[in-house]
Amino acid sequence: MWQETDNKLYRKFEFADFSEAFAFMTRVAIEAEKMNHHPLWINVWNKVEIWLSTHDAGDVVTEKDKKLAERIDKLL
């Protein structure tokens, strides 16, 4: 579930292993590139943490972030 904190949408994902986490990141990267809207993220082994905000709008959450979050959820 996405949480809105510090003007960002945040979600932590956990996978079986690094390969699954990296495959997920690849799918997210493709969607982000289509939208020209790129996340801040961290990957350590089987965990991926993502923060979404719109830099052009003053680094706050916008509809663009919510739309990307919805697309990311559909990749699971």
N, CA, C and O of each residue as an XYZ file, in Angstrom:
304
protein
N       0.841     -1.176      0.000
C       0.000      0.000      0.000
C       0.888      1.242      0.000
O       1.828      1.340      0.789
N       0.589      2.180     -0.879
C       1.337      3.428     -0.961
C       0.974      4.324      0.217
O      -0.185      4.388      0.626
N       1.970      5.010      0.755
C       1.769      5.963      1.840
C       2.260      7.323      1.365
O       3.273      7.414      0.671
N       1.547      8.375      1.736
C       1.998      9.724      1.389
C       2.642     10.343      2.621
O       1.976     10.608      3.622
N       3.952     10.569      2.531
C       4.698     11.198      3.618
C       5.738     12.134      3.027
O       6.324     11.844      1.983
N       5.964     13.249      3.693
C       6.966     14.228      3.265
C       6.818     14.605      1.789
O       7.809     14.711      1.066
N       5.572     14.807      1.352
C       5.273     15.200     -0.031
C       5.758     14.180     -1.060
O       6.146     14.543     -2.170
N       5.734     12.904     -0.679
C       6.113     11.831     -1.594
C       5.200     10.634     -1.369
O       4.730     10.400     -0.256
N       4.954      9.877     -2.442
C       4.306      8.577     -2.300
C       5.412      7.564     -2.071
O       6.432      7.591     -2.759
N       5.220      6.671     -1.110
C       6.250      5.690     -0.755
C       5.637      4.298     -0.663
O       4.522      4.113     -0.175
N       6.407      3.325     -1.150
C       6.003      1.937     -0.984
C       7.246      1.054     -0.983
O       8.196      1.293     -1.728
N       7.219      0.033     -0.134
C       8.300     -0.951     -0.061
C       7.774     -2.276     -0.602
O       6.688     -2.723     -0.234
N       8.552     -2.892     -1.472
C       8.201     -4.166     -2.086
C       9.234     -5.201     -1.671
O      10.416     -4.886     -1.533
N       8.786     -6.439     -1.471
C       9.701     -7.521     -1.126
C       9.433     -8.707     -2.040
O       8.284     -9.070     -2.290
N      10.511     -9.303     -2.534
C      10.429    -10.397     -3.491
C      11.178    -11.613     -2.967
O      11.825    -11.548     -1.922
N      11.093    -12.704     -3.682
C      11.740    -13.946     -3.247
C      13.261    -13.839     -3.272
O      13.946    -14.412     -2.425
N      13.783    -13.099     -4.251
C      15.238    -12.994     -4.386
C      15.592    -11.767     -5.220
O      14.717    -11.017     -5.650
N      16.888    -11.581     -5.437
C      17.375    -10.414     -6.171
C      16.880    -10.408     -7.615
O      16.525     -9.355     -8.145
N      16.855    -11.574     -8.250
C      16.422    -11.630     -9.655
C      14.993    -11.138     -9.823
O      14.695    -10.396    -10.758
N      14.104    -11.550     -8.916
C      12.716    -11.095     -8.995
C      12.615     -9.593     -8.742
O      11.854     -8.897     -9.415
N      13.377     -9.097     -7.780
C      13.366     -7.659     -7.491
C      13.867     -6.874     -8.696
O      13.287     -5.850     -9.057
N      14.942     -7.349     -9.319
C      15.512     -6.644    -10.460
C      14.577     -6.703    -11.669
O      14.464     -5.728    -12.412
N      13.916     -7.825    -11.867
C      12.950     -7.940    -12.963
C      11.808     -6.939    -12.765
O      11.362     -6.302    -13.720
N      11.342     -6.804    -11.526
C      10.300     -5.831    -11.209
C      10.786     -4.416    -11.524
O      10.054     -3.623    -12.117
N      12.018     -4.100    -11.127
C      12.569     -2.775    -11.388
C      12.649     -2.504    -12.890
O      12.428     -1.379    -13.339
N      12.962     -3.527    -13.648
C      13.018     -3.365    -15.105
C      11.639     -3.024    -15.660
O      11.508     -2.147    -16.514
N      10.619     -3.715    -15.176
C       9.250     -3.433    -15.631
C       8.833     -2.012    -15.231
O       8.204     -1.301    -16.015
N       9.188     -1.607    -14.011
C       8.881     -0.246    -13.558
C       9.607      0.773    -14.429
O       9.032      1.795    -14.804
N      10.861      0.497    -14.747
C      11.648      1.423    -15.576
C      10.993      1.644    -16.932
O      10.976      2.768    -17.434
N      10.463      0.602    -17.520
C       9.801      0.722    -18.822
C       8.571      1.618    -18.711
O       8.358      2.485    -19.559
N       7.760      1.416    -17.671
C       6.567      2.256    -17.479
C       6.959      3.702    -17.177
O       6.350      4.636    -17.699
N       7.967      3.881    -16.342
C       8.416      5.232    -15.994
C       8.917      5.967    -17.234
O       8.640      7.153    -17.419
N       9.647      5.260    -18.071
C      10.176      5.879    -19.290
C       9.036      6.281    -20.232
O       9.089      7.344    -20.849
N       8.012      5.440    -20.344
C       6.849      5.776    -21.177
C       6.195      7.070    -20.714
O       5.727      7.869    -21.526
N       6.167      7.269    -19.389
C       5.533      8.458    -18.823
C       6.508      9.631    -18.697
O       6.101     10.747    -18.374
N       7.788      9.376    -18.952
C       8.830     10.375    -18.711
C       8.733     10.901    -17.279
O       8.793     12.104    -17.028
N       8.582      9.957    -16.352
C       8.413     10.274    -14.927
C       9.162      9.207    -14.137
O       8.717      8.061    -14.062
N      10.279      9.573    -13.556
C      11.208      8.585    -13.025
C      11.251      8.597    -11.502
O      11.332      9.662    -10.890
N      11.196      7.419    -10.887
C      11.142      7.339     -9.431
C      12.517      7.471     -8.775
O      13.557      7.267     -9.402
N      12.480      7.812     -7.521
C      13.628      7.651     -6.648
C      13.447      6.265     -6.045
O      12.392      5.958     -5.490
N      14.479      5.426     -6.153
C      14.318      4.078     -5.592
C      15.624      3.526     -5.070
O      16.713      3.979     -5.423
N      15.475      2.526     -4.213
C      16.607      1.818     -3.634
C      16.319      0.329     -3.753
O      15.194     -0.121     -3.534
N      17.348     -0.421     -4.101
C      17.238     -1.875     -4.161
C      18.370     -2.477     -3.343
O      19.544     -2.182     -3.566
N      17.996     -3.327     -2.392
C      18.966     -4.127     -1.651
C      18.439     -5.552     -1.653
O      17.392     -5.844     -1.076
N      19.175     -6.425     -2.307
C      18.858     -7.830     -2.490
C      17.424     -8.018     -2.963
O      17.149     -7.786     -4.140
N      16.495     -8.429     -2.101
C      15.133     -8.747     -2.534
C      14.133     -7.635     -2.233
O      12.928     -7.828     -2.389
N      14.619     -6.484     -1.807
C      13.732     -5.380     -1.443
C      13.911     -4.210     -2.409
O      15.021     -3.895     -2.839
N      12.786     -3.578     -2.736
C      12.789     -2.376     -3.564
C      11.926     -1.344     -2.850
O      10.770     -1.611     -2.521
N      12.491     -0.170     -2.613
C      11.732      0.931     -2.034
C      11.619      2.024     -3.089
O      12.595      2.357     -3.760
N      10.412      2.580     -3.229
C      10.162      3.595     -4.250
C       9.511      4.817     -3.617
O       8.595      4.705     -2.802
N      10.011      5.995     -4.015
C       9.420      7.275     -3.646
C       9.037      7.998     -4.928
O       9.832      8.073     -5.865
N       7.830      8.526     -4.971
C       7.351      9.256     -6.142
C       6.975     10.676     -5.747
O       6.266     10.890     -4.764
N       7.454     11.643     -6.519
C       7.037     13.034     -6.401
C       7.347     13.704     -7.736
O       8.128     13.189     -8.537
N       6.736     14.836     -7.957
C       6.920     15.536     -9.230
C       7.832     16.736     -9.008
O       7.435     17.726     -8.393
N       9.042     16.639     -9.510
C      10.044     17.686     -9.311
C       9.621     18.997     -9.968
O       9.854     20.073     -9.418
N       8.994     18.905    -11.154
C       8.563     20.108    -11.889
C       7.519     20.912    -11.122
O       7.361     22.112    -11.347
N       6.806     20.245    -10.213
C       5.732     20.911     -9.472
C       6.178     21.303     -8.066
O       5.348     21.608     -7.210
N       7.474     21.295     -7.831
C       7.970     21.681     -6.510
C       8.207     20.493     -5.600
O       8.207     20.630     -4.376
N       8.409     19.327     -6.196
C       8.701     18.100     -5.446
C       7.559     17.723     -4.502
O       7.771     17.429     -3.325
N       6.351     17.738     -5.048
C       5.157     17.321     -4.312
C       4.460     16.215     -5.088
O       4.803     15.947     -6.239
N       3.486     15.574     -4.461
C       2.709     14.511     -5.100
C       1.660     15.128     -6.018
O       0.898     16.005     -5.613
N       1.637     14.653     -7.258
C       0.657     15.120     -8.235
C      -0.063     13.904     -8.830
O       0.227     12.758     -8.484
N      -0.997     14.183     -9.722
C      -1.711     13.106    -10.408
C      -0.744     12.214    -11.190
O      -0.982     11.015    -11.336
N       0.320     12.787    -11.678
C       1.331     12.021    -12.413
C       1.922     10.918    -11.525
O       2.137      9.795    -11.982
N       2.180     11.243    -10.268
C       2.715     10.265     -9.324
C       1.690      9.176     -9.020
O       2.022      7.992     -8.956
N       0.452      9.592     -8.835
C      -0.605      8.620     -8.543
C      -0.814      7.674     -9.716
O      -1.061      6.483     -9.526
N      -0.714      8.206    -10.925
C      -0.876      7.371    -12.113
C       0.276      6.368    -12.224
O       0.048      5.199    -12.537
N       1.506      6.815    -11.972
C       2.631      5.890    -12.023
C       2.512      4.841    -10.917
O       2.823      3.673    -11.148
N       2.075      5.232     -9.736
C       1.875      4.274     -8.640
C       0.864      3.205     -9.049
O       1.064      2.025     -8.760
N      -0.210      3.600     -9.711
C      -1.208      2.628    -10.184
C      -0.601      1.672    -11.202
O      -0.864      0.470    -11.164
N       0.200      2.196    -12.101
C       0.850      1.353    -13.100
C       1.832      0.379    -12.447
O       1.931     -0.779    -12.852
N       2.554      0.859    -11.436
C       3.492     -0.006    -10.725
C       2.744     -1.131    -10.037
O       3.173     -2.283    -10.096
N       1.627     -0.817     -9.383
C       0.839     -1.845     -8.702
C       0.383     -2.939     -9.667
O       0.313     -4.110     -9.293
N       0.079     -2.566    -10.883
C      -0.378     -3.556    -11.875
C       0.747     -4.475    -12.351
O       0.486     -5.507    -12.970
N       1.981     -4.108    -12.067
C       3.131     -4.928    -12.486
C       3.399     -6.086    -11.520
O       4.182     -6.983    -11.833
N       2.774     -6.070    -10.382
C       3.019     -7.125     -9.388
C       2.385     -8.445     -9.769
O       2.506     -9.423     -9.031
